[in-house]
Amino acid sequence: MRKQMLAKNLKKQRGVTLINVLIAMVVVGILAIITTKAVMDQLSDTKAEELAREVSELSQQVMKCGALKGGNFSTCDFAELVRLGYLDSATWGTGTGSNPYGGDYSISGAATNQFTVNATGVTSEAHCARLSAMYTGRVRSVSCSSGSLAVTFGNI
């Protein structure tokens, strides 16, 4: 009789243990999915912030070059910025640089007191809107559409 009761108790415990393990696995799986989504969203947001930081850094270096040339930004391209030592030749020596989205940067200067920093590869309209909002009111003009950000610096 005692063996039968012990056998029943063992069977019940095994069933409960298996169910507990399955429930724990489901809970861990759900938490992993939620955490992964949160991490991916954070990494995606970081790209916009990093792009804005790099565009601002490029604009500062172009402004230094333009000041050296009496306000004429037309020759302040990547090659000139590298030649002047304003940009790292290992990163920018080819005349272009890869941005956080995997796209390229370009600089176009006018003979007047303004220039534009362009970045391609922006992956979403939400990021375009966020990047545009970061620069609105601080620069001459900003536009972002079809994955391309164009920020024009100069007299506002």
BAZAPA-412134 format. One record per residue: residue number from 1; residue in one letter; x, y, z of N, C-alpha, C in turn. Coordinates in pm, whole numbers, plus 50000, padded with zeros to 5 digits. Layout:
BEGIN
<site num="NUM" residu="A" n_c1="X" n_c2="Y" n_c3="Z" ca_c1="X" ca_c2="Y" ca_c3="Z" c_c1="X" c_c2="Y" c_c3="Z"/>
...
***
This chain:
BEGIN
<site num="1" residu="M" n_c1="50082" n_c2="49882" n_c3="50000" ca_c1="50000" ca_c2="50000" ca_c3="50000" c_c1="50087" c_c2="50126" c_c3="50000"/>
<site num="2" residu="R" n_c1="50187" n_c2="50124" n_c3="50082" ca_c1="50276" ca_c2="50239" ca_c3="50092" c_c1="50348" c_c2="50262" c_c3="49959"/>
<site num="3" residu="K" n_c1="50390" n_c2="50153" n_c3="49891" ca_c1="50458" ca_c2="50165" ca_c3="49763" c_c1="50365" c_c2="50226" c_c3="49658"/>
<site num="4" residu="Q" n_c1="50237" n_c2="50190" n_c3="49663" ca_c1="50143" ca_c2="50245" ca_c3="49567" c_c1="50127" c_c2="50395" c_c3="49587"/>
<site num="5" residu="M" n_c1="50116" n_c2="50439" n_c3="49712" ca_c1="50101" ca_c2="50582" ca_c3="49741" c_c1="50227" c_c2="50658" c_c3="49700"/>
<site num="6" residu="L" n_c1="50342" n_c2="50598" n_c3="49728" ca_c1="50467" ca_c2="50662" ca_c3="49690" c_c1="50477" c_c2="50673" c_c3="49538"/>
<site num="7" residu="A" n_c1="50436" n_c2="50570" n_c3="49467" ca_c1="50438" ca_c2="50572" ca_c3="49320" c_c1="50343" c_c2="50678" c_c3="49267"/>
<site num="8" residu="K" n_c1="50223" n_c2="50695" n_c3="49325" ca_c1="50128" ca_c2="50798" ca_c3="49284" c_c1="50187" c_c2="50937" c_c3="49308"/>
<site num="9" residu="N" n_c1="50250" n_c2="50955" n_c3="49424" ca_c1="50311" ca_c2="51085" ca_c3="49456" c_c1="50424" c_c2="51119" c_c3="49359"/>
<site num="10" residu="L" n_c1="50503" n_c2="51017" n_c3="49323" ca_c1="50612" ca_c2="51041" ca_c3="49229" c_c1="50557" c_c2="51079" c_c3="49092"/>
<site num="11" residu="K" n_c1="50450" n_c2="51010" n_c3="49048" ca_c1="50391" ca_c2="51043" ca_c3="48919" c_c1="50336" c_c2="51186" c_c3="48919"/>
<site num="12" residu="K" n_c1="50269" n_c2="51226" n_c3="49026" ca_c1="50215" ca_c2="51361" ca_c3="49035" c_c1="50328" c_c2="51464" c_c3="49034"/>
<site num="13" residu="Q" n_c1="50432" n_c2="51437" n_c3="49106" ca_c1="50543" ca_c2="51532" ca_c3="49112" c_c1="50610" c_c2="51545" c_c3="48976"/>
<site num="14" residu="R" n_c1="50626" n_c2="51437" n_c3="48905" ca_c1="50688" ca_c2="51443" ca_c3="48774" c_c1="50603" c_c2="51526" c_c3="48679"/>
<site num="15" residu="G" n_c1="50473" n_c2="51509" n_c3="48681" ca_c1="50384" ca_c2="51585" ca_c3="48595" c_c1="50388" c_c2="51734" c_c3="48627"/>
<site num="16" residu="V" n_c1="50385" n_c2="51766" n_c3="48752" ca_c1="50389" ca_c2="51907" ca_c3="48793" c_c1="50525" c_c2="51966" c_c3="48757"/>
<site num="17" residu="T" n_c1="50631" n_c2="51895" n_c3="48774" ca_c1="50764" ca_c2="51944" ca_c3="48742" c_c1="50776" c_c2="51972" c_c3="48592"/>
<site num="18" residu="L" n_c1="50726" n_c2="51884" n_c3="48509" ca_c1="50730" ca_c2="51904" ca_c3="48365" c_c1="50648" c_c2="52028" c_c3="48325"/>
<site num="19" residu="I" n_c1="50531" n_c2="52042" n_c3="48382" ca_c1="50448" ca_c2="52160" ca_c3="48353" c_c1="50519" c_c2="52286" c_c3="48400"/>
<site num="20" residu="N" n_c1="50579" n_c2="52283" n_c3="48517" ca_c1="50652" ca_c2="52400" ca_c3="48567" c_c1="50767" c_c2="52438" c_c3="48473"/>
<site num="21" residu="V" n_c1="50837" n_c2="52339" n_c3="48423" ca_c1="50948" ca_c2="52365" ca_c3="48331" c_c1="50896" c_c2="52427" c_c3="48202"/>
<site num="22" residu="L" n_c1="50787" n_c2="52373" n_c3="48149" ca_c1="50729" ca_c2="52426" ca_c3="48026" c_c1="50680" c_c2="52570" c_c3="48045"/>
<site num="23" residu="I" n_c1="50615" n_c2="52597" n_c3="48156" ca_c1="50569" ca_c2="52734" ca_c3="48185" c_c1="50688" c_c2="52828" c_c3="48196"/>
<site num="24" residu="A" n_c1="50791" n_c2="52784" n_c3="48266" ca_c1="50911" ca_c2="52868" ca_c3="48281" c_c1="50975" c_c2="52896" c_c3="48145"/>
<site num="25" residu="M" n_c1="50978" n_c2="52795" n_c3="48058" ca_c1="51036" ca_c2="52815" ca_c3="47925" c_c1="50954" c_c2="52915" c_c3="47844"/>
<site num="26" residu="V" n_c1="50824" n_c2="52908" n_c3="47853" ca_c1="50738" ca_c2="53003" ca_c3="47781" c_c1="50760" c_c2="53145" c_c3="47834"/>
<site num="27" residu="V" n_c1="50764" n_c2="53159" n_c3="47965" ca_c1="50786" ca_c2="53292" ca_c3="48025" c_c1="50922" c_c2="53348" c_c3="47984"/>
<site num="28" residu="V" n_c1="51025" n_c2="53268" n_c3="47989" ca_c1="51159" ca_c2="53312" ca_c3="47947" c_c1="51159" c_c2="53349" c_c3="47800"/>
<site num="29" residu="G" n_c1="51091" n_c2="53271" n_c3="47716" ca_c1="51083" ca_c2="53303" ca_c3="47573" c_c1="51014" c_c2="53435" c_c3="47548"/>
<site num="30" residu="I" n_c1="50904" n_c2="53460" n_c3="47617" ca_c1="50833" ca_c2="53588" ca_c3="47602" c_c1="50921" c_c2="53704" c_c3="47647"/>
<site num="31" residu="L" n_c1="50987" n_c2="53688" n_c3="47760" ca_c1="51076" ca_c2="53793" ca_c3="47809" c_c1="51191" c_c2="53817" c_c3="47711"/>
<site num="32" residu="A" n_c1="51243" n_c2="53712" n_c3="47650" ca_c1="51352" ca_c2="53727" ca_c3="47553" c_c1="51305" c_c2="53804" c_c3="47431"/>
<site num="33" residu="I" n_c1="51184" n_c2="53777" n_c3="47385" ca_c1="51130" ca_c2="53849" ca_c3="47269" c_c1="51112" c_c2="53997" c_c3="47302"/>
<site num="34" residu="I" n_c1="51056" n_c2="54026" n_c3="47418" ca_c1="51036" ca_c2="54166" ca_c3="47459" c_c1="51169" c_c2="54238" c_c3="47473"/>
<site num="35" residu="T" n_c1="51266" n_c2="54174" n_c3="47535" ca_c1="51398" ca_c2="54235" ca_c3="47555" c_c1="51468" c_c2="54258" c_c3="47421"/>
<site num="36" residu="T" n_c1="51461" n_c2="54161" n_c3="47333" ca_c1="51525" ca_c2="54175" ca_c3="47201" c_c1="51464" c_c2="54291" c_c3="47124"/>
<site num="37" residu="K" n_c1="51333" n_c2="54305" n_c3="47125" ca_c1="51268" ca_c2="54417" ca_c3="47057" c_c1="51313" c_c2="54550" c_c3="47116"/>
<site num="38" residu="A" n_c1="51319" n_c2="54558" n_c3="47249" ca_c1="51361" ca_c2="54683" ca_c3="47315" c_c1="51505" c_c2="54717" c_c3="47278"/>
<site num="39" residu="V" n_c1="51592" n_c2="54618" n_c3="47275" ca_c1="51732" ca_c2="54641" ca_c3="47240" c_c1="51744" c_c2="54686" c_c3="47094"/>
<site num="40" residu="M" n_c1="51671" n_c2="54622" n_c3="47004" ca_c1="51676" ca_c2="54659" ca_c3="46862" c_c1="51623" c_c2="54800" c_c3="46841"/>
<site num="41" residu="D" n_c1="51516" n_c2="54837" n_c3="46911" ca_c1="51464" ca_c2="54974" ca_c3="46901" c_c1="51567" c_c2="55074" c_c3="46950"/>
<site num="42" residu="Q" n_c1="51634" n_c2="55042" n_c3="47060" ca_c1="51735" ca_c2="55132" ca_c3="47115" c_c1="51852" c_c2="55147" c_c3="47018"/>
<site num="43" residu="L" n_c1="51897" n_c2="55038" n_c3="46958" ca_c1="52006" ca_c2="55044" ca_c3="46860" c_c1="51966" c_c2="55126" c_c3="46739"/>
<site num="44" residu="S" n_c1="51843" n_c2="55112" n_c3="46695" ca_c1="51794" ca_c2="55188" ca_c3="46582" c_c1="51791" c_c2="55337" c_c3="46614"/>
<site num="45" residu="D" n_c1="51747" n_c2="55374" n_c3="46734" ca_c1="51746" ca_c2="55515" ca_c3="46775" c_c1="51887" c_c2="55570" c_c3="46785"/>
<site num="46" residu="T" n_c1="51981" n_c2="55487" n_c3="46824" ca_c1="52120" ca_c2="55530" ca_c3="46837" c_c1="52177" c_c2="55571" c_c3="46701"/>
<site num="47" residu="K" n_c1="52134" n_c2="55507" n_c3="46594" ca_c1="52183" ca_c2="55541" ca_c3="46461" c_c1="52153" c_c2="55686" c_c3="46427"/>
<site num="48" residu="A" n_c1="52031" n_c2="55731" n_c3="46455" ca_c1="51993" ca_c2="55869" ca_c3="46425" c_c1="52078" c_c2="55967" c_c3="46505"/>
<site num="49" residu="E" n_c1="52099" n_c2="55937" n_c3="46631" ca_c1="52180" ca_c2="56024" ca_c3="46716" c_c1="52325" c_c2="56027" c_c3="46669"/>
<site num="50" residu="E" n_c1="52378" n_c2="55912" n_c3="46631" ca_c1="52516" ca_c2="55906" ca_c3="46583" c_c1="52531" c_c2="55980" c_c3="46450"/>
<site num="51" residu="L" n_c1="52433" n_c2="55965" n_c3="46361" ca_c1="52437" ca_c2="56038" ca_c3="46234" c_c1="52436" c_c2="56188" c_c3="46259"/>
<site num="52" residu="A" n_c1="52348" n_c2="56234" n_c3="46347" ca_c1="52341" ca_c2="56377" ca_c3="46378" c_c1="52473" c_c2="56427" c_c3="46436"/>
<site num="53" residu="R" n_c1="52534" n_c2="56347" n_c3="46522" ca_c1="52664" ca_c2="56386" ca_c3="46580" c_c1="52770" c_c2="56397" c_c3="46472"/>
<site num="54" residu="E" n_c1="52773" n_c2="56301" n_c3="46380" ca_c1="52874" ca_c2="56303" ca_c3="46274" c_c1="52851" c_c2="56418" c_c3="46176"/>
<site num="55" residu="V" n_c1="52725" n_c2="56447" n_c3="46143" ca_c1="52695" ca_c2="56560" ca_c3="46055" c_c1="52739" c_c2="56690" c_c3="46122"/>
<site num="56" residu="S" n_c1="52714" n_c2="56703" n_c3="46251" ca_c1="52757" ca_c2="56823" ca_c3="46323" c_c1="52909" c_c2="56835" c_c3="46327"/>
<site num="57" residu="E" n_c1="52977" n_c2="56722" n_c3="46346" ca_c1="53124" ca_c2="56723" ca_c3="46346" c_c1="53177" c_c2="56763" c_c3="46209"/>
<site num="58" residu="L" n_c1="53119" n_c2="56707" n_c3="46103" ca_c1="53161" ca_c2="56745" ca_c3="45968" c_c1="53139" c_c2="56894" c_c3="45944"/>
<site num="59" residu="S" n_c1="53024" n_c2="56945" n_c3="45988" ca_c1="52994" ca_c2="57087" ca_c3="45966" c_c1="53095" c_c2="57177" c_c3="46038"/>
<site num="60" residu="Q" n_c1="53136" n_c2="57137" n_c3="46157" ca_c1="53235" ca_c2="57217" ca_c3="46230" c_c1="53367" c_c2="57221" c_c3="46155"/>
<site num="61" residu="Q" n_c1="53407" n_c2="57108" n_c3="46098" ca_c1="53534" ca_c2="57104" ca_c3="46025" c_c1="53524" c_c2="57185" c_c3="45895"/>
<site num="62" residu="V" n_c1="53409" n_c2="57179" n_c3="45828" ca_c1="53391" ca_c2="57258" ca_c3="45706" c_c1="53391" c_c2="57407" c_c3="45741"/>
<site num="63" residu="M" n_c1="53330" n_c2="57444" n_c3="45853" ca_c1="53330" ca_c2="57584" ca_c3="45895" c_c1="53471" c_c2="57635" c_c3="45921"/>
<site num="64" residu="K" n_c1="53554" n_c2="57551" n_c3="45982" ca_c1="53694" ca_c2="57589" ca_c3="46004" c_c1="53765" c_c2="57610" c_c3="45870"/>
<site num="65" residu="C" n_c1="53741" n_c2="57520" n_c3="45776" ca_c1="53801" ca_c2="57531" ca_c3="45643" c_c1="53753" c_c2="57658" c_c3="45573"/>
<site num="66" residu="G" n_c1="53622" n_c2="57685" n_c3="45581" ca_c1="53566" ca_c2="57804" ca_c3="45519" c_c1="53620" c_c2="57931" c_c3="45580"/>
<site num="67" residu="A" n_c1="53639" n_c2="57932" n_c3="45709" ca_c1="53695" ca_c2="58049" ca_c3="45776" c_c1="53837" c_c2="58073" c_c3="45728"/>
<site num="68" residu="L" n_c1="53911" n_c2="57965" n_c3="45708" ca_c1="54048" ca_c2="57975" ca_c3="45658" c_c1="54050" c_c2="58033" c_c3="45516"/>
<site num="69" residu="K" n_c1="53944" n_c2="58008" n_c3="45441" ca_c1="53937" ca_c2="58052" ca_c3="45302" c_c1="53846" c_c2="58174" c_c3="45282"/>
<site num="70" residu="G" n_c1="53827" n_c2="58251" n_c3="45388" ca_c1="53752" ca_c2="58376" ca_c3="45378" c_c1="53604" c_c2="58358" c_c3="45352"/>
<site num="71" residu="G" n_c1="53545" n_c2="58250" n_c3="45401" ca_c1="53402" ca_c2="58227" ca_c3="45384" c_c1="53365" c_c2="58153" c_c3="45257"/>
<site num="72" residu="N" n_c1="53464" n_c2="58112" n_c3="45180" ca_c1="53437" ca_c2="58038" ca_c3="45056" c_c1="53446" c_c2="57888" c_c3="45086"/>
<site num="73" residu="F" n_c1="53332" n_c2="57819" n_c3="45078" ca_c1="53327" ca_c2="57677" ca_c3="45111" c_c1="53340" c_c2="57587" c_c3="44989"/>
<site num="74" residu="S" n_c1="53355" n_c2="57644" n_c3="44871" ca_c1="53351" ca_c2="57564" ca_c3="44748" c_c1="53463" c_c2="57462" c_c3="44738"/>
<site num="75" residu="T" n_c1="53577" n_c2="57485" n_c3="44801" ca_c1="53687" ca_c2="57389" ca_c3="44795" c_c1="53701" c_c2="57306" c_c3="44922"/>
<site num="76" residu="C" n_c1="53606" n_c2="57320" n_c3="45013" ca_c1="53614" ca_c2="57248" ca_c3="45141" c_c1="53547" c_c2="57111" c_c3="45129"/>
<site num="77" residu="D" n_c1="53607" n_c2="57024" n_c3="45048" ca_c1="53556" ca_c2="56888" ca_c3="45035" c_c1="53636" c_c2="56796" c_c3="45127"/>
<site num="78" residu="F" n_c1="53607" n_c2="56666" n_c3="45123" ca_c1="53675" ca_c2="56572" ca_c3="45213" c_c1="53826" c_c2="56573" c_c3="45192"/>
<site num="79" residu="A" n_c1="53869" n_c2="56576" n_c3="45068" ca_c1="54013" ca_c2="56574" ca_c3="45040" c_c1="54081" c_c2="56695" c_c3="45103"/>
<site num="80" residu="E" n_c1="54019" n_c2="56811" n_c3="45093" ca_c1="54078" ca_c2="56933" ca_c3="45151" c_c1="54076" c_c2="56925" c_c3="45304"/>
<site num="81" residu="L" n_c1="53967" n_c2="56874" n_c3="45361" ca_c1="53960" ca_c2="56863" ca_c3="45507" c_c1="54064" c_c2="56765" c_c3="45561"/>
<site num="82" residu="V" n_c1="54089" n_c2="56657" n_c3="45486" ca_c1="54195" ca_c2="56562" ca_c3="45526" c_c1="54331" c_c2="56629" c_c3="45511"/>
<site num="83" residu="R" n_c1="54353" n_c2="56700" n_c3="45399" ca_c1="54481" ca_c2="56767" ca_c3="45375" c_c1="54512" c_c2="56868" c_c3="45485"/>
<site num="84" residu="L" n_c1="54409" n_c2="56938" n_c3="45532" ca_c1="54428" ca_c2="57037" ca_c3="45639" c_c1="54442" c_c2="56973" c_c3="45777"/>
<site num="85" residu="G" n_c1="54417" n_c2="56842" n_c3="45785" ca_c1="54428" ca_c2="56772" ca_c3="45913" c_c1="54302" c_c2="56783" c_c3="45997"/>
<site num="86" residu="Y" n_c1="54192" n_c2="56829" n_c3="45938" ca_c1="54066" ca_c2="56843" ca_c3="46011" c_c1="53992" c_c2="56711" c_c3="46023"/>
<site num="87" residu="L" n_c1="54017" n_c2="56620" n_c3="45929" ca_c1="53956" ca_c2="56487" ca_c3="45933" c_c1="54064" c_c2="56381" c_c3="45926"/>
<site num="88" residu="D" n_c1="54037" n_c2="56268" n_c3="45985" ca_c1="54128" ca_c2="56153" ca_c3="45986" c_c1="54138" c_c2="56093" c_c3="45846"/>
<site num="89" residu="S" n_c1="54258" n_c2="56081" n_c3="45794" ca_c1="54276" ca_c2="56030" ca_c3="45657" c_c1="54236" c_c2="55883" c_c3="45644"/>
<site num="90" residu="A" n_c1="54250" n_c2="55804" n_c3="45750" ca_c1="54212" ca_c2="55663" ca_c3="45742" c_c1="54062" c_c2="55647" c_c3="45721"/>
<site num="91" residu="T" n_c1="53984" n_c2="55735" n_c3="45781" ca_c1="53839" ca_c2="55728" ca_c3="45771" c_c1="53787" c_c2="55801" c_c3="45648"/>
<site num="92" residu="W" n_c1="53842" n_c2="55919" n_c3="45621" ca_c1="53785" ca_c2="56008" ca_c3="45521" c_c1="53873" c_c2="56027" c_c3="45398"/>
<site num="93" residu="G" n_c1="53985" n_c2="55959" n_c3="45392" ca_c1="54081" ca_c2="55983" ca_c3="45284" c_c1="54030" c_c2="55951" c_c3="45145"/>
<site num="94" residu="T" n_c1="53928" n_c2="55866" n_c3="45134" ca_c1="53874" ca_c2="55831" ca_c3="45003" c_c1="53777" c_c2="55935" c_c3="44949"/>
<site num="95" residu="G" n_c1="53750" n_c2="56038" n_c3="45029" ca_c1="53657" ca_c2="56141" ca_c3="44985" c_c1="53514" c_c2="56114" c_c3="45021"/>
<site num="96" residu="T" n_c1="53492" n_c2="56009" n_c3="45095" ca_c1="53358" ca_c2="55978" ca_c3="45143" c_c1="53372" c_c2="55902" c_c3="45274"/>
<site num="97" residu="G" n_c1="53265" n_c2="55897" n_c3="45347" ca_c1="53268" ca_c2="55822" ca_c3="45472" c_c1="53138" c_c2="55748" c_c3="45488"/>
<site num="98" residu="S" n_c1="53142" n_c2="55634" n_c3="45551" ca_c1="53022" ca_c2="55555" ca_c3="45573" c_c1="52953" c_c2="55604" c_c3="45699"/>
<site num="99" residu="N" n_c1="52824" n_c2="55629" n_c3="45690" ca_c1="52750" ca_c2="55675" ca_c3="45807" c_c1="52689" c_c2="55557" c_c3="45882"/>
<site num="100" residu="P" n_c1="52628" n_c2="55580" n_c3="45998" ca_c1="52575" ca_c2="55469" ca_c3="46078" c_c1="52470" c_c2="55384" c_c3="46007"/>
<site num="101" residu="Y" n_c1="52405" n_c2="55438" n_c3="45905" ca_c1="52306" ca_c2="55362" ca_c3="45830" c_c1="52368" c_c2="55282" c_c3="45717"/>
<site num="102" residu="G" n_c1="52498" n_c2="55297" n_c3="45696" ca_c1="52566" ca_c2="55228" ca_c3="45587" c_c1="52570" c_c2="55309" c_c3="45459"/>
<site num="103" residu="G" n_c1="52511" n_c2="55427" n_c3="45461" ca_c1="52514" ca_c2="55515" ca_c3="45345" c_c1="52640" c_c2="55599" c_c3="45344"/>
<site num="104" residu="D" n_c1="52646" n_c2="55694" n_c3="45252" ca_c1="52763" ca_c2="55780" ca_c3="45236" c_c1="52732" c_c2="55923" c_c3="45280"/>
<site num="105" residu="Y" n_c1="52840" n_c2="55998" n_c3="45302" ca_c1="52832" ca_c2="56141" ca_c3="45326" c_c1="52886" c_c2="56212" c_c3="45203"/>
<site num="106" residu="S" n_c1="52840" n_c2="56331" n_c3="45182" ca_c1="52900" ca_c2="56419" ca_c3="45083" c_c1="52887" c_c2="56562" c_c3="45131"/>
<site num="107" residu="I" n_c1="52976" n_c2="56646" n_c3="45082" ca_c1="52975" ca_c2="56788" ca_c3="45118" c_c1="52971" c_c2="56866" c_c3="44989"/>
<site num="108" residu="S" n_c1="52882" n_c2="56963" n_c3="44983" ca_c1="52881" ca_c2="57053" ca_c3="44867" c_c1="52882" c_c2="57196" c_c3="44921"/>
<site num="109" residu="G" n_c1="52978" n_c2="57271" n_c3="44873" ca_c1="52992" ca_c2="57408" ca_c3="44919" c_c1="52966" c_c2="57507" c_c3="44808"/>
<site num="110" residu="A" n_c1="52913" n_c2="57618" n_c3="44846" ca_c1="52892" ca_c2="57727" ca_c3="44751" c_c1="53000" c_c2="57831" c_c3="44775"/>
<site num="111" residu="A" n_c1="53017" n_c2="57919" n_c3="44682" ca_c1="53116" ca_c2="58025" ca_c3="44698" c_c1="53072" c_c2="58123" c_c3="44806"/>
<site num="112" residu="T" n_c1="52944" n_c2="58124" n_c3="44838" ca_c1="52893" ca_c2="58213" ca_c3="44942" c_c1="52908" c_c2="58146" c_c3="45078"/>
<site num="113" residu="N" n_c1="52854" n_c2="58207" n_c3="45177" ca_c1="52869" ca_c2="58159" ca_c3="45315" c_c1="52773" c_c2="58045" c_c3="45350"/>
<site num="114" residu="Q" n_c1="52767" n_c2="57942" n_c3="45269" ca_c1="52685" ca_c2="57827" ca_c3="45304" c_c1="52738" c_c2="57700" c_c3="45238"/>
<site num="115" residu="F" n_c1="52705" n_c2="57588" n_c3="45298" ca_c1="52743" ca_c2="57457" ca_c3="45245" c_c1="52642" c_c2="57355" c_c3="45293"/>
<site num="116" residu="T" n_c1="52639" n_c2="57240" n_c3="45228" ca_c1="52543" ca_c2="57134" ca_c3="45262" c_c1="52617" c_c2="57005" c_c3="45291"/>
<site num="117" residu="V" n_c1="52578" n_c2="56939" n_c3="45399" ca_c1="52626" ca_c2="56805" ca_c3="45430" c_c1="52511" c_c2="56710" c_c3="45400"/>
<site num="118" residu="N" n_c1="52538" n_c2="56612" n_c3="45315" ca_c1="52438" ca_c2="56513" ca_c3="45276" c_c1="52474" c_c2="56377" c_c3="45335"/>
<site num="119" residu="A" n_c1="52372" n_c2="56303" n_c3="45374" ca_c1="52390" ca_c2="56166" ca_c3="45423" c_c1="52282" c_c2="56079" c_c3="45361"/>
<site num="120" residu="T" n_c1="52322" n_c2="55967" n_c3="45303" ca_c1="52226" ca_c2="55876" ca_c3="45242" c_c1="52208" c_c2="55752" c_c3="45328"/>
<site num="121" residu="G" n_c1="52103" n_c2="55677" n_c3="45299" ca_c1="52082" ca_c2="55548" ca_c3="45365" c_c1="51993" c_c2="55552" c_c3="45488"/>
<site num="122" residu="V" n_c1="51934" n_c2="55666" n_c3="45521" ca_c1="51845" ca_c2="55673" ca_c3="45638" c_c1="51731" c_c2="55574" c_c3="45615"/>
<site num="123" residu="T" n_c1="51709" n_c2="55485" n_c3="45710" ca_c1="51625" ca_c2="55368" ca_c3="45685" c_c1="51476" c_c2="55387" c_c3="45702"/>
<site num="124" residu="S" n_c1="51431" n_c2="55495" n_c3="45764" ca_c1="51287" ca_c2="55509" ca_c3="45783" c_c1="51246" c_c2="55655" c_c3="45782"/>
<site num="125" residu="E" n_c1="51120" n_c2="55676" n_c3="45749" ca_c1="51066" ca_c2="55812" ca_c3="45751" c_c1="51063" c_c2="55866" c_c3="45894"/>
<site num="126" residu="A" n_c1="51045" n_c2="55778" n_c3="45992" ca_c1="51046" ca_c2="55820" ca_c3="46132" c_c1="51182" c_c2="55877" c_c3="46168"/>
<site num="127" residu="H" n_c1="51288" n_c2="55814" n_c3="46121" ca_c1="51423" ca_c2="55865" ca_c3="46147" c_c1="51446" c_c2="55995" c_c3="46071"/>
<site num="128" residu="C" n_c1="51394" n_c2="56004" n_c3="45948" ca_c1="51404" ca_c2="56129" ca_c3="45873" c_c1="51338" c_c2="56243" c_c3="45951"/>
<site num="129" residu="A" n_c1="51219" n_c2="56217" n_c3="46002" ca_c1="51148" ca_c2="56320" ca_c3="46079" c_c1="51225" c_c2="56358" c_c3="46204"/>
<site num="130" residu="R" n_c1="51281" n_c2="56259" n_c3="46271" ca_c1="51358" ca_c2="56286" ca_c3="46394" c_c1="51484" c_c2="56368" c_c3="46362"/>
<site num="131" residu="L" n_c1="51554" n_c2="56331" n_c3="46257" ca_c1="51675" ca_c2="56404" ca_c3="46218" c_c1="51641" c_c2="56546" c_c3="46176"/>
<site num="132" residu="S" n_c1="51534" n_c2="56562" n_c3="46101" ca_c1="51492" ca_c2="56696" ca_c3="46058" c_c1="51460" c_c2="56783" c_c3="46180"/>
<site num="133" residu="A" n_c1="51390" n_c2="56725" n_c3="46276" ca_c1="51354" ca_c2="56800" ca_c3="46398" c_c1="51478" c_c2="56842" c_c3="46476"/>
<site num="134" residu="M" n_c1="51582" n_c2="56759" n_c3="46474" ca_c1="51705" ca_c2="56793" ca_c3="46547" c_c1="51769" c_c2="56920" c_c3="46493"/>
<site num="135" residu="Y" n_c1="51756" n_c2="56943" n_c3="46362" ca_c1="51825" ca_c2="57056" ca_c3="46300" c_c1="51735" c_c2="57177" c_c3="46272"/>
<site num="136" residu="T" n_c1="51604" n_c2="57159" n_c3="46273" ca_c1="51513" ca_c2="57268" ca_c3="46242" c_c1="51537" c_c2="57385" c_c3="46338"/>
<site num="137" residu="G" n_c1="51552" n_c2="57504" n_c3="46280" ca_c1="51575" ca_c2="57625" ca_c3="46358" c_c1="51720" c_c2="57649" c_c3="46393"/>
<site num="138" residu="R" n_c1="51806" n_c2="57552" n_c3="46370" ca_c1="51949" ca_c2="57567" ca_c3="46403" c_c1="52036" c_c2="57582" c_c3="46279"/>
<site num="139" residu="V" n_c1="51979" n_c2="57553" n_c3="46162" ca_c1="52057" ca_c2="57557" ca_c3="46038" c_c1="51978" c_c2="57635" c_c3="45933"/>
<site num="140" residu="R" n_c1="52045" n_c2="57663" n_c3="45823" ca_c1="51979" ca_c2="57737" ca_c3="45715" c_c1="51859" c_c2="57659" c_c3="45661"/>
<site num="141" residu="S" n_c1="51878" n_c2="57531" n_c3="45633" ca_c1="51767" ca_c2="57445" ca_c3="45590" c_c1="51803" c_c2="57300" c_c3="45616"/>
<site num="142" residu="V" n_c1="51699" n_c2="57218" n_c3="45626" ca_c1="51716" ca_c2="57074" ca_c3="45644" c_c1="51604" c_c2="57004" c_c3="45569"/>
<site num="143" residu="S" n_c1="51638" n_c2="56897" n_c3="45501" ca_c1="51536" ca_c2="56814" ca_c3="45437" c_c1="51580" c_c2="56669" c_c3="45446"/>
<site num="144" residu="C" n_c1="51481" n_c2="56584" n_c3="45455" ca_c1="51510" ca_c2="56442" ca_c3="45461" c_c1="51395" c_c2="56369" c_c3="45393"/>
<site num="145" residu="S" n_c1="51426" n_c2="56303" n_c3="45284" ca_c1="51325" ca_c2="56223" ca_c3="45216" c_c1="51394" c_c2="56115" c_c3="45134"/>
<site num="146" residu="S" n_c1="51323" n_c2="56010" n_c3="45111" ca_c1="51375" ca_c2="55897" ca_c3="45033" c_c1="51511" c_c2="55849" c_c3="45084"/>
<site num="147" residu="G" n_c1="51530" n_c2="55854" n_c3="45215" ca_c1="51653" ca_c2="55804" ca_c3="45274" c_c1="51772" c_c2="55896" c_c3="45268"/>
<site num="148" residu="S" n_c1="51753" n_c2="56021" n_c3="45223" ca_c1="51865" ca_c2="56116" ca_c3="45214" c_c1="51840" c_c2="56238" c_c3="45301"/>
<site num="149" residu="L" n_c1="51937" n_c2="56268" n_c3="45385" ca_c1="51933" ca_c2="56386" ca_c3="45471" c_c1="52024" c_c2="56491" c_c3="45410"/>
<site num="150" residu="A" n_c1="51973" n_c2="56614" n_c3="45398" ca_c1="52053" ca_c2="56726" ca_c3="45348" c_c1="52041" c_c2="56840" c_c3="45449"/>
<site num="151" residu="V" n_c1="52153" n_c2="56878" n_c3="45508" ca_c1="52156" ca_c2="56985" ca_c3="45607" c_c1="52242" c_c2="57097" c_c3="45551"/>
<site num="152" residu="T" n_c1="52182" n_c2="57214" n_c3="45532" ca_c1="52254" ca_c2="57329" ca_c3="45479" c_c1="52287" c_c2="57424" c_c3="45592"/>
<site num="153" residu="F" n_c1="52416" n_c2="57451" n_c3="45607" ca_c1="52466" ca_c2="57539" ca_c3="45711" c_c1="52501" c_c2="57673" c_c3="45650"/>
<site num="154" residu="G" n_c1="52494" n_c2="57775" n_c3="45727" ca_c1="52527" ca_c2="57910" ca_c3="45680" c_c1="52438" c_c2="58008" c_c3="45749"/>
<site num="155" residu="N" n_c1="52431" n_c2="58129" n_c3="45695" ca_c1="52347" ca_c2="58232" ca_c3="45755" c_c1="52201" c_c2="58189" c_c3="45754"/>
<site num="156" residu="I" n_c1="52139" n_c2="58190" n_c3="45870" ca_c1="52000" ca_c2="58147" ca_c3="45881" c_c1="51908" c_c2="58258" c_c3="45836"/>
***
